[in-house]
Amino acid sequence: MIVRYDTPFRLNPEYTPRGDQAQAIAKLVEGLDSGLRFQTLLGATGTGKTYTMASVIAATQRPALVFAHNKTLAAQLCQEFRAFFPENAVEYFISYYDYYQPEAYIPQNDVYIEKDSSINEEIERLRHSATQALLERRDVIVVASVSCIYGLGSPDTYAEAVVTFECGQTMDVREAIQRLVAMQFTRNDMVLDRGTFRVRGDTLEIQPKDEEVVTRVEFFGDTVERIRLIDPLTQDVVDEPQRISVFPATHYVTPWERLDEVIAQIEEEKEAQCAKFVAEGKLLEAQRLRQRTDFDIEMMREVGFCSGIENYSRYFDGRKPGEPPYTLLDFLPSDAVVFIDESHQTIPQIRAMYNGDRSRKEVLVEYGFRLPSALDNRPLTFDEFLQRVKQVVFVSATPGPF
């Protein structure tokens, strides 16, 4: 069970409206309250549009997602919103890759390019912090790049996997370890990195993905005796909460009880696709697909995870062929307001995401590097994006039709 907080948005009183900001704020709030789906805020850089957005959020008391068309702008907006809302959750959600080379195949040269990437651990922490905040509280503003329309895993499965520790609760160390492993935490009794835990006697130490402090849970027999938050560098006690929730180490969480069912579905698709290749005389493609898929399945059976597991997300999410993936938008409350900053640049980016991803993966499927279901590990189409946002405020100095 997730511990939820209900804190109102409180705008920093040091800032006040200037010029025609008050009029713009009033009109936007009126439009949102009356149910207008699309509105436009005209404003160039330096005209106070971020403050206007912040004032609208404070007036409506509704969670918000703010789109930016690049990481630099997203970071700037996040910093500004944190100044406006020092007591509320302002989160940062962008692609966590410092470097990313997608998996690809060039048939003209018979060259396969394996996926290669470098993940920024701090940005990964901030992404987990954003999804956690959306599940725990309403006073949340998430500043995101357009990468947030890529698949992220089911919010329901993610929330169901959360482990809550409470002083006096009946739970022993062994059960806690099993729950953590199911959430893709790994045991490391030497060094605590994010997404790991260690056990020393009746003391369990966890380094969550979204936290900078270590969660230390002390047991007495089959009872949670004490919970402490520890600074990993100084080992000082930061806090002693009575209750705390630990969120999964990955957004792609699969309950162990469903794993056999998922593997059976993957094997069924593998056999059907291999048979299709053989019937077409594509023996190399059939052999390649069988070998690669069998290796992934073996990894899933052993550790519940494999490299490139997102390519099987359709089965883990329980989606039908062609159905859109879960994204950050599915973590948002139903009444969230979406602001699209510099919309004249951001909207074309959202439109272009799907086609570029699709063409690359179709080649991988055609030559036996991936199952056809990998096509459903994709960003949203523009129409799917519009279906998921209830009320949108476009922010631009040069708006145009879309």
Backbone hydrogen bonds in HBPLUS format (Angstrom, degrees):
<---DONOR---> <-ACCEPTOR-->    atom                        ^
c    i                          cat <-CA-CA->   ^        H-A-AA   ^      H-
h    n   atom  resd res      DA  || num        DHA   H-A  angle D-A-AA Bond
n    s   type  num  typ     dist DA aas  dist angle  dist       angle   num
A0005-TYR N   A0136-GLU O   2.72 MM 131  6.09 155.5  1.78 160.4 167.9     1
A0012-ASN N   A0084-PHE O   2.71 MM  72  5.06 157.1  1.76 150.0 155.4     2
A0015-TYR N   A0012-ASN O   3.20 MM   3  6.15 171.5  2.21 127.0 129.1     3
A0021-GLN N   A0018-ARG O   2.96 MM   3  5.56 161.6  1.99 138.7 143.1     4
A0024-ALA N   A0020-ASP O   3.11 MM   4  6.39 161.1  2.15 150.1 155.3     5
A0025-ILE N   A0021-GLN O   2.81 MM   4  6.04 162.5  1.84 160.2 164.9     6
A0026-ALA N   A0022-ALA O   3.03 MM   4  6.19 164.9  2.05 146.1 150.0     7
A0027-LYS N   A0023-GLN O   3.03 MM   4  6.24 161.1  2.07 150.4 155.1     8
A0028-LEU N   A0024-ALA O   3.00 MM   4  6.15 161.7  2.03 150.5 155.4     9
A0029-VAL N   A0025-ILE O   2.95 MM   4  6.12 165.7  1.97 155.7 159.8    10
A0030-GLU N   A0026-ALA O   2.95 MM   4  6.07 158.2  2.00 144.4 151.0    11
A0031-GLY N   A0027-LYS O   2.92 MM   4  6.11 155.0  1.99 144.5 151.3    12
A0032-LEU N   A0028-LEU O   2.93 MM   4  6.21 157.9  1.98 150.8 156.3    13
A0033-ASP N   A0029-VAL O   2.89 MM   4  6.06 166.0  1.91 153.4 157.5    14
A0034-SER N   A0030-GLU O   2.97 MM   4  6.09 142.1  2.12 141.5 151.4    15
A0036-LEU N   A0031-GLY O   2.88 MM   5  5.21 151.9  1.95 163.1 157.0    16
A0035-GLY N   A0032-LEU O   3.11 MM   3  5.17 156.1  2.16 102.2 109.6    17
A0392-VAL N   A0037-ARG O   2.70 MM 355  6.01 169.2  1.71 171.5 169.7    18
A0039-GLN N   A0392-VAL O   2.99 MM 353  6.41 144.1  2.12 152.1 162.8    19
A0394-PHE N   A0039-GLN O   2.74 MM 355  6.15 163.4  1.77 160.5 156.7    20
A0041-LEU N   A0394-PHE O   2.64 MM 353  6.02 165.3  1.66 168.3 173.8    21
A0396-SER N   A0041-LEU O   3.11 MM 355  6.52 152.9  2.18 154.0 162.0    22
A0043-GLY N   A0396-SER O   3.18 MM 353  5.62 154.6  2.24 105.1 112.1    23
A0047-THR N   A0044-ALA O   3.20 MM   3  5.78 143.8  2.34 144.4 140.9    24
A0052-THR N   A0048-GLY O   3.11 MM   4  6.41 152.8  2.19 145.1 153.2    25
A0053-MET N   A0049-LYS O   2.92 MM   4  6.23 158.6  1.96 149.7 154.3    26
A0054-ALA N   A0050-THR O   2.91 MM   4  6.15 160.6  1.95 148.0 153.8    27
A0055-SER N   A0051-TYR O   2.86 MM   4  6.07 155.0  1.92 149.7 156.0    28
A0056-VAL N   A0052-THR O   3.04 MM   4  6.31 151.4  2.13 147.0 154.5    29
A0057-ILE N   A0053-MET O   3.01 MM   4  6.33 157.9  2.06 151.7 157.5    30
A0058-ALA N   A0054-ALA O   2.96 MM   4  6.23 160.1  2.00 149.8 155.1    31
A0059-ALA N   A0055-SER O   2.90 MM   4  6.04 152.4  1.98 143.5 151.1    32
A0060-THR N   A0056-VAL O   2.98 MM   4  6.12 155.4  2.04 149.7 155.4    33
A0061-GLN N   A0057-ILE O   2.83 MM   4  5.68 136.3  2.03 143.2 154.6    34
A0337-VAL N   A0063-PRO O   2.93 MM 274  6.39 160.2  1.97 154.4 154.9    35
A0064-ALA N   A0140-VAL O   3.07 MM  76  6.57 160.5  2.11 153.8 159.9    36
A0142-VAL N   A0064-ALA O   2.94 MM  78  6.38 162.4  1.97 154.3 157.1    37
A0065-LEU N   A0337-VAL O   2.93 MM 272  6.38 153.6  2.00 154.1 161.0    38
A0339-PHE N   A0065-LEU O   2.82 MM 274  6.20 162.4  1.85 158.7 164.9    39
A0066-VAL N   A0142-VAL O   2.79 MM  76  6.12 167.7  1.81 157.5 160.9    40
A0144-ALA N   A0066-VAL O   2.81 MM  78  6.07 165.6  1.83 160.1 164.5    41
A0067-PHE N   A0339-PHE O   2.73 MM 272  6.12 166.2  1.75 166.3 168.2    42
A0341-ASP N   A0067-PHE O   2.99 MM 274  5.76 151.9  2.07 144.2 146.8    43
A0068-ALA N   A0144-ALA O   2.83 MM  76  6.11 139.2  1.99 155.9 164.4    44
A0074-ALA N   A0070-ASN O   3.06 MM   4  6.27 157.3  2.11 147.7 154.9    45
A0075-ALA N   A0071-LYS O   2.91 MM   4  6.12 156.9  1.96 148.8 154.0    46
A0076-GLN N   A0072-THR O   3.05 MM   4  6.32 154.9  2.12 145.8 152.6    47
A0077-LEU N   A0073-LEU O   2.90 MM   4  6.14 164.8  1.92 155.1 158.8    48
A0078-CYS N   A0074-ALA O   2.91 MM   4  6.06 158.0  1.96 147.5 154.1    49
A0079-GLN N   A0075-ALA O   3.05 MM   4  6.23 157.2  2.10 144.8 150.2    50
A0080-GLU N   A0076-GLN O   3.05 MM   4  6.34 156.0  2.11 147.6 154.2    51
A0081-PHE N   A0077-LEU O   2.86 MM   4  6.12 165.2  1.88 157.4 160.9    52
A0082-ARG N   A0078-CYS O   2.99 MM   4  6.16 149.8  2.09 144.9 153.1    53
A0083-ALA N   A0079-GLN O   3.20 MM   4  6.48 140.3  2.37 137.9 147.6    54
A0083-ALA N   A0080-GLU O   3.11 MM   3  5.18 126.3  2.41  96.1 109.9    55
A0084-PHE N   A0080-GLU O   3.09 MM   4  6.46 146.8  2.20 144.6 154.1    56
A0085-PHE N   A0081-PHE O   2.81 MM   4  5.98 146.4  1.92 147.8 157.1    57
A0088-ASN N   A0085-PHE O   3.29 MM   3  5.46 163.6  2.32 109.0 114.0    58
A0089-ALA N   A0139-ASP O   3.14 MM  50  6.17 150.7  2.23 177.1 171.7    59
A0141-ILE N   A0089-ALA O   2.87 MM  52  6.29 154.8  1.93 161.4 168.9    60
A0091-GLU N   A0141-ILE O   2.72 MM  50  6.10 159.7  1.76 159.9 166.7    61
A0143-VAL N   A0091-GLU O   2.85 MM  52  6.09 175.9  1.85 150.9 150.4    62
A0093-PHE N   A0143-VAL O   2.88 MM  50  6.11 167.1  1.89 157.2 157.8    63
A0145-SER N   A0093-PHE O   3.20 MM  52  6.78 144.5  2.33 148.1 153.3    64
A0120-ASN N   A0096-TYR O   2.74 MM  24  5.43 169.9  1.75 166.1 169.6    65
A0098-ASP N   A0118-SER O   2.70 MM  20  5.43 158.0  1.75 162.9 170.0    66
A0118-SER N   A0099-TYR O   2.85 MM  19  5.04 149.3  1.94 144.0 143.5    67
A0101-GLN N   A0116-ASP O   2.65 MM  15  4.97 160.3  1.69 167.5 169.3    68
A0116-ASP N   A0101-GLN O   2.93 MM  15  4.97 159.9  1.97 141.8 148.4    69
A0104-ALA N   A0113-ILE O   2.97 MM   9  5.10 159.3  2.01 144.6 149.3    70
A0113-ILE N   A0104-ALA O   2.76 MM   9  5.10 169.3  1.77 152.5 155.4    71
A0106-ILE N   A0111-VAL O   2.78 MM   5  5.14 169.2  1.79 155.1 158.7    72
A0109-ASN N   A0106-ILE O   3.22 MM   3  5.86 138.1  2.41 115.5 124.1    73
A0110-ASP N   A0106-ILE O   2.93 MM   4  5.75 114.8  2.36 140.6 157.7    74
A0111-VAL N   A0106-ILE O   3.14 MM   5  5.14 163.7  2.17 135.8 138.5    75
A0124-GLU N   A0120-ASN O   2.97 MM   4  6.24 154.2  2.04 152.0 160.3    76
A0125-ARG N   A0121-GLU O   2.93 MM   4  6.15 149.6  2.02 141.1 148.9    77
A0126-LEU N   A0122-GLU O   3.03 MM   4  6.36 152.4  2.11 143.1 150.3    78
A0127-ARG N   A0123-ILE O   2.94 MM   4  6.23 147.8  2.05 146.8 155.2    79
A0128-HIS N   A0124-GLU O   3.09 MM   4  6.38 162.0  2.12 150.9 154.7    80
A0129-SER N   A0125-ARG O   2.86 MM   4  6.10 150.8  1.95 145.2 154.6    81
A0130-ALA N   A0126-LEU O   2.96 MM   4  6.17 143.7  2.10 139.9 148.6    82
A0131-THR N   A0127-ARG O   3.18 MM   4  6.57 163.4  2.21 154.1 156.0    83
A0132-GLN N   A0128-HIS O   2.95 MM   4  6.06 158.8  1.99 149.2 155.9    84
A0133-ALA N   A0129-SER O   2.94 MM   4  6.04 159.1  1.99 142.9 148.6    85
A0134-LEU N   A0130-ALA O   3.08 MM   4  6.34 156.0  2.14 148.5 154.5    86
A0135-LEU N   A0131-THR O   3.25 MM   4  6.47 138.9  2.43 139.3 148.9    87
A0135-LEU N   A0132-GLN O   3.09 MM   3  5.27 131.0  2.34  99.9 112.9    88
A0136-GLU N   A0132-GLN O   2.97 MM   4  6.15 133.5  2.19 146.1 159.9    89
A0136-GLU N   A0133-ALA O   3.19 MM   3  5.05 131.4  2.44  92.8 105.9    90
A0137-ARG N   A0133-ALA O   2.97 MM   4  5.79 151.9  2.05 156.4 157.8    91
A0140-VAL N   A0138-ARG O   2.76 MM   2  5.49 136.3  1.95 107.6  94.2    92
A0148-CYS N   A0145-SER O   3.20 MM   3  6.22 167.8  2.21 126.8 128.4    93
A0149-ILE N   A0146-VAL O   3.21 MM   3  6.10 164.8  2.23 125.3 125.7    94
A0150-TYR N   A0147-SER O   3.13 MM   3  5.73 160.0  2.17 119.9 121.5    95
A0380-LEU N   A0149-ILE O   2.99 MM 231  5.62 139.9  2.15 138.1 149.0    96
A0152-LEU N   A0326-TYR O   2.72 MM 174  5.73 145.7  1.84 144.3 149.1    97
A0158-TYR N   A0154-SER O   3.03 MM   4  6.15 158.5  2.07 146.8 153.4    98
A0159-ALA N   A0155-PRO O   2.89 MM   4  6.00 156.5  1.95 141.8 147.8    99
A0160-GLU N   A0156-ASP O   2.88 MM   4  6.05 156.6  1.93 149.1 155.9   100
A0161-ALA N   A0157-THR O   3.17 MM   4  6.28 136.7  2.37 140.1 149.4   101
A0162-VAL N   A0159-ALA O   3.23 MM   3  5.49 155.5  2.30 106.1 113.2   102
A0163-VAL N   A0246-VAL O   3.08 MM  83  5.26 160.9  2.12 156.0 154.7   103
A0246-VAL N   A0163-VAL O   2.71 MM  83  5.26 167.9  1.72 159.8 163.9   104
A0165-PHE N   A0244-ILE O   2.81 MM  79  5.43 157.4  1.86 170.1 168.3   105
A0244-ILE N   A0165-PHE O   2.88 MM  79  5.43 155.5  1.94 156.1 163.1   106
A0169-GLN N   A0166-GLU O   2.89 MM   3  5.36 156.5  1.95 141.7 143.1   107
A0167-CYS N   A0242-GLN O   2.93 MM  75  5.49 162.3  1.96 155.4 160.4   108
A0168-GLY N   A0224-VAL O   2.72 MM  56  5.29 177.7  1.72 159.2 158.4   109
A0224-VAL N   A0169-GLN O   2.90 MM  55  5.35 159.6  1.94 153.4 160.2   110
A0171-MET N   A0222-ASP O   2.82 MM  51  5.02 134.9  2.02 121.8 132.6   111
A0176-ALA N   A0172-ASP O   3.13 MM   4  6.40 161.6  2.16 152.5 158.1   112
A0177-ILE N   A0173-VAL O   2.91 MM   4  6.17 155.8  1.97 153.9 160.2   113
A0178-GLN N   A0174-ARG O   3.06 MM   4  6.33 160.7  2.10 149.5 154.2   114
A0179-ARG N   A0175-GLU O   3.01 MM   4  6.29 156.1  2.07 150.0 156.2   115
A0180-LEU N   A0176-ALA O   2.99 MM   4  6.24 155.3  2.06 147.9 154.6   116
A0181-VAL N   A0177-ILE O   2.92 MM   4  6.15 162.9  1.95 157.2 161.3   117
A0182-ALA N   A0178-GLN O   3.06 MM   4  6.22 153.8  2.13 143.0 150.0   118
A0183-MET N   A0180-LEU O   2.99 MM   3  5.05 135.7  2.20  96.8 109.8   119
A0185-PHE N   A0180-LEU O   3.05 MM   5  5.42 161.6  2.09 150.0 145.6   120
A0184-GLN N   A0181-VAL O   2.97 MM   3  5.09 153.5  2.05 114.2 114.6   121
A0249-ALA N   A0183-MET O   2.95 MM  66  5.96 162.6  1.98 157.0 162.0   122
A0186-THR N   A0195-GLY O   3.10 MM   9  6.59 156.5  2.16 146.2 151.1   123
A0197-PHE N   A0186-THR O   2.99 MM  11  6.37 139.5  2.16 146.7 152.2   124
A0188-ASN N   A0197-PHE O   2.82 MM   9  5.92 166.6  1.83 164.3 167.6   125
A0196-THR N   A0193-ASP O   3.14 MM   3  5.62 131.2  2.39 146.4 140.5   126
A0195-GLY N   A0207-GLN O   2.77 MM  12  5.82 156.4  1.82 169.3 174.4   127
A0207-GLN N   A0196-THR O   2.98 MM  11  5.66 170.2  1.99 171.7 168.4   128
A0198-ARG N   A0205-GLU O   2.89 MM   7  5.36 150.8  1.98 148.5 157.4   129
A0205-GLU N   A0198-ARG O   2.95 MM   7  5.36 173.7  1.95 161.3 163.4   130
A0200-ARG N   A0203-THR O   2.90 MM   3  5.20 169.2  1.91 157.1 160.8   131
A0203-THR N   A0200-ARG O   3.03 MM   3  5.20 152.1  2.11 117.9 126.2   132
A0219-PHE N   A0202-ASP O   2.87 MM  17  5.26 169.5  1.88 162.7 165.9   133
A0204-LEU N   A0217-VAL O   2.84 MM  13  5.13 176.5  1.84 156.6 157.6   134
A0217-VAL N   A0204-LEU O   2.74 MM  13  5.13 169.2  1.75 161.3 163.0   135
A0206-ILE N   A0215-THR O   2.80 MM   9  5.06 161.5  1.84 145.0 151.4   136
A0215-THR N   A0206-ILE O   2.81 MM   9  5.06 161.3  1.85 159.8 159.4   137
A0214-VAL N   A0230-ILE O   2.85 MM  16  4.99 168.4  1.86 155.2 153.1   138
A0230-ILE N   A0214-VAL O   2.78 MM  16  4.99 165.2  1.80 149.3 154.0   139
A0216-ARG N   A0228-ARG O   2.75 MM  12  5.12 172.9  1.75 172.8 170.6   140
A0228-ARG N   A0216-ARG O   2.86 MM  12  5.12 162.6  1.89 150.7 156.2   141
A0218-GLU N   A0226-ARG O   2.83 MM   8  5.13 177.8  1.83 162.5 163.2   142
A0225-GLU N   A0218-GLU O   2.72 MM   7  5.56 146.2  1.84 147.1 158.2   143
A0226-ARG N   A0218-GLU O   3.19 MM   8  5.13 158.2  2.24 135.0 138.7   144
A0220-PHE N   A0223-THR O   2.83 MM   3  5.30 159.7  1.87 154.6 161.5   145
A0223-THR N   A0220-PHE O   3.29 MM   3  5.30 142.2  2.44 106.6 117.3   146
A0229-LEU N   A0239-ASP O   2.86 MM  10  5.17 167.7  1.88 153.0 153.4   147
A0238-VAL N   A0229-LEU O   2.66 MM   9  5.36 160.5  1.70 156.9 162.4   148
A0231-ASP N   A0236-ASP O   2.90 MM   5  5.38 166.2  1.92 158.5 162.6   149
A0235-GLN N   A0231-ASP O   2.72 MM   4  4.93 141.8  1.86 144.0 152.5   150
A0258-ARG N   A0255-PRO O   2.89 MM   3  5.47 152.1  1.97 116.6 125.2   151
A0259-LEU N   A0256-TRP O   3.16 MM   3  5.15 150.3  2.25 101.3 110.2   152
A0262-VAL N   A0258-ARG O   3.00 MM   4  6.29 158.6  2.05 155.7 162.0   153
A0263-ILE N   A0259-LEU O   2.90 MM   4  6.13 165.7  1.92 156.5 160.0   154
A0264-ALA N   A0260-ASP O   2.99 MM   4  6.14 154.6  2.06 143.7 150.6   155
A0265-GLN N   A0261-GLU O   3.13 MM   4  6.41 151.4  2.22 144.1 151.1   156
A0266-ILE N   A0262-VAL O   2.99 MM   4  6.31 155.3  2.05 150.7 157.8   157
A0267-GLU N   A0263-ILE O   2.90 MM   4  6.13 161.7  1.94 152.7 157.4   158
A0268-GLU N   A0264-ALA O   2.99 MM   4  6.15 150.9  2.08 141.5 149.5   159
A0269-GLU N   A0265-GLN O   3.07 MM   4  6.33 159.7  2.11 147.2 151.7   160
A0270-LYS N   A0266-ILE O   2.88 MM   4  6.10 155.5  1.94 147.7 155.6   161
A0271-GLU N   A0267-GLU O   2.94 MM   4  6.16 164.1  1.97 151.6 154.2   162
A0272-ALA N   A0268-GLU O   3.13 MM   4  6.33 160.6  2.17 145.9 151.2   163
A0273-GLN N   A0269-GLU O   2.91 MM   4  6.09 162.5  1.94 153.8 158.2   164
A0274-CYS N   A0270-LYS O   2.86 MM   4  6.01 159.4  1.90 152.8 158.9   165
A0275-ALA N   A0271-GLU O   2.95 MM   4  6.06 157.3  2.00 144.9 151.2   166
A0276-LYS N   A0272-ALA O   3.06 MM   4  6.26 147.9  2.17 138.7 147.5   167
A0277-PHE N   A0273-GLN O   2.97 MM   4  6.28 157.2  2.02 147.8 153.3   168
A0278-VAL N   A0274-CYS O   2.95 MM   4  6.22 162.5  1.98 152.1 156.5   169
A0279-ALA N   A0275-ALA O   2.98 MM   4  6.15 159.5  2.02 146.5 151.9   170
A0280-GLU N   A0276-LYS O   3.09 MM   4  6.32 137.2  2.29 140.5 151.8   171
A0280-GLU N   A0277-PHE O   3.09 MM   3  5.10 128.2  2.37  94.8 108.8   172
A0282-LYS N   A0277-PHE O   2.75 MM   5  4.87 155.7  1.81 154.3 146.6   173
A0281-GLY N   A0278-VAL O   2.95 MM   3  4.95 157.8  2.00 104.2 110.7   174
A0286-ALA N   A0282-LYS O   3.11 MM   4  6.36 155.1  2.17 145.5 152.7   175
A0287-GLN N   A0283-LEU O   2.97 MM   4  6.18 164.3  2.00 151.3 154.8   176
A0288-ARG N   A0284-LEU O   2.91 MM   4  6.06 161.3  1.95 150.1 155.8   177
A0289-LEU N   A0285-GLU O   2.93 MM   4  6.06 164.9  1.95 149.4 153.2   178
A0290-ARG N   A0286-ALA O   3.02 MM   4  6.17 164.7  2.05 149.7 154.1   179
A0291-GLN N   A0287-GLN O   3.00 MM   4  6.12 167.0  2.02 150.7 154.5   180
A0292-ARG N   A0288-ARG O   3.03 MM   4  6.17 169.7  2.04 154.0 156.8   181
A0293-THR N   A0289-LEU O   2.94 MM   4  5.94 164.3  1.96 149.7 154.8   182
A0294-ASP N   A0290-ARG O   2.91 MM   4  5.90 161.4  1.95 147.6 153.4   183
A0295-PHE N   A0291-GLN O   3.18 MM   4  6.29 152.1  2.26 140.6 147.5   184
A0296-ASP N   A0292-ARG O   3.19 MM   4  6.48 158.5  2.24 144.7 149.8   185
A0297-ILE N   A0293-THR O   2.92 MM   4  6.19 160.1  1.96 153.9 159.5   186
A0298-GLU N   A0294-ASP O   2.98 MM   4  6.16 157.8  2.03 146.7 152.2   187
A0299-MET N   A0295-PHE O   3.11 MM   4  6.39 154.7  2.17 146.7 153.2   188
A0300-MET N   A0296-ASP O   2.99 MM   4  6.30 154.9  2.05 148.4 155.5   189
A0301-ARG N   A0297-ILE O   2.94 MM   4  6.24 155.9  2.00 151.3 157.6   190
A0302-GLU N   A0298-GLU O   3.05 MM   4  6.26 149.7  2.15 143.5 151.5   191
A0303-VAL N   A0299-MET O   2.90 MM   4  6.00 178.9  1.90 161.2 161.6   192
A0304-GLY N   A0300-MET O   2.70 MM   4  4.12 134.4  1.90 117.0 125.6   193
A0309-ILE N   A0306-CYS O   3.19 MM   3  5.30 129.1  2.47 139.0 129.4   194
A0311-ASN N   A0308-GLY O   2.99 MM   3  5.84 165.3  2.02 124.4 128.5   195
A0312-TYR N   A0309-ILE O   2.96 MM   3  5.58 163.7  1.98 118.6 124.1   196
A0313-SER N   A0310-GLU O   3.09 MM   3  4.88 158.8  2.14 108.1 108.5   197
A0315-TYR N   A0312-TYR O   3.05 MM   3  5.83 134.8  2.26 121.2 129.8   198
A0316-PHE N   A0312-TYR O   3.36 MM   4  6.70 161.2  2.40 146.7 152.2   199
A0317-ASP N   A0313-SER O   2.82 MM   4  5.83 153.9  1.89 151.7 157.3   200
A0319-ARG N   A0314-ARG O   2.90 MM   5  5.11 155.1  1.96 156.5 160.0   201
A0318-GLY N   A0315-TYR O   3.22 MM   3  5.02 142.1  2.37  92.6 103.5   202
A0323-GLU N   A0320-LYS O   3.02 MM   3  5.55 163.7  2.05 135.8 139.7   203
A0330-ASP N   A0327-THR O   2.95 MM   3  5.55 147.5  2.06 115.2 123.5   204
A0331-PHE N   A0328-LEU O   2.92 MM   3  5.29 152.6  2.00 110.5 119.4   205
A0332-LEU N   A0329-LEU O   3.26 MM   3  5.36 150.9  2.35  98.8 107.2   206
A0336-ALA N   A0333-PRO O   3.17 MM   3  5.50 162.1  2.20 120.7 120.1   207
A0338-VAL N   A0391-GLN O   3.06 MM  53  6.28 170.6  2.07 162.1 164.5   208
A0393-VAL N   A0338-VAL O   2.78 MM  55  6.24 157.0  1.83 159.1 165.9   209
A0340-ILE N   A0393-VAL O   2.93 MM  53  6.30 159.8  1.98 150.8 155.3   210
A0395-VAL N   A0340-ILE O   2.91 MM  55  5.83 165.8  1.93 149.7 145.1   211
A0342-GLU N   A0395-VAL O   2.74 MM  53  5.63 110.6  2.23 141.6 160.6   212
A0345-GLN N   A0342-GLU O   2.85 MM   3  5.73 160.6  1.89 127.2 133.3   213
A0346-THR N   A0342-GLU O   3.01 MM   4  6.15 158.0  2.06 143.4 150.1   214
A0343-SER N   A0395-VAL O   3.14 MM  52  5.87 155.7  2.20 135.3 141.9   215
A0347-ILE N   A0343-SER O   3.07 MM   4  5.52 167.3  2.08 134.1 138.2   216
A0349-GLN N   A0346-THR O   3.09 MM   3  5.19 120.8  2.46  98.7 113.8   217
A0350-ILE N   A0346-THR O   3.07 MM   4  6.44 156.3  2.12 154.4 160.8   218
A0351-ARG N   A0347-ILE O   3.02 MM   4  6.31 159.7  2.07 156.4 162.0   219
A0352-ALA N   A0348-PRO O   3.07 MM   4  6.22 149.3  2.17 142.4 149.7   220
A0353-MET N   A0349-GLN O   3.24 MM   4  6.34 136.8  2.44 149.5 158.5   221
A0357-ASP N   A0353-MET O   3.34 MM   4  6.47 161.9  2.37 151.7 156.5   222
A0358-ARG N   A0354-TYR O   2.95 MM   4  6.10 160.6  1.99 156.8 162.9   223
A0359-SER N   A0355-ASN O   3.15 MM   4  6.26 170.7  2.16 153.9 154.6   224
A0361-LYS N   A0357-ASP O   3.23 MM   4  6.45 161.6  2.27 150.1 155.0   225
A0362-GLU N   A0358-ARG O   2.96 MM   4  6.11 151.2  2.04 156.4 164.2   226
A0365-VAL N   A0361-LYS O   2.95 MM   4  6.23 155.4  2.01 153.3 159.3   227
A0366-GLU N   A0362-GLU O   2.94 MM   4  6.06 160.3  1.97 144.5 150.4   228
A0367-TYR N   A0363-VAL O   3.15 MM   4  6.30 146.5  2.26 147.3 153.9   229
A0369-PHE N   A0364-LEU O   2.84 MM   5  5.03 149.1  1.94 165.7 161.2   230
A0368-GLY N   A0365-VAL O   3.21 MM   3  5.28 169.9  2.22 109.9 111.3   231
A0374-ALA N   A0371-LEU O   2.94 MM   3  5.66 163.3  1.97 122.0 127.5   232
A0375-LEU N   A0372-PRO O   3.04 MM   3  5.83 163.5  2.07 121.3 125.8   233
A0376-ASP N   A0373-SER O   3.00 MM   3  5.57 157.7  2.05 113.0 119.8   234
A0377-ASN N   A0374-ALA O   3.01 MM   3  5.35 163.8  2.04 110.6 115.3   235
A0385-PHE N   A0381-THR O   2.93 MM   4  6.19 150.9  2.01 148.0 156.6   236
A0386-LEU N   A0382-PHE O   3.01 MM   4  6.32 159.0  2.05 149.5 154.0   237
A0387-GLN N   A0383-ASP O   3.04 MM   4  6.32 145.3  2.16 143.1 152.7   238
A0388-ARG N   A0385-PHE O   3.05 MM   3  5.34 141.1  2.21 103.9 114.9   239
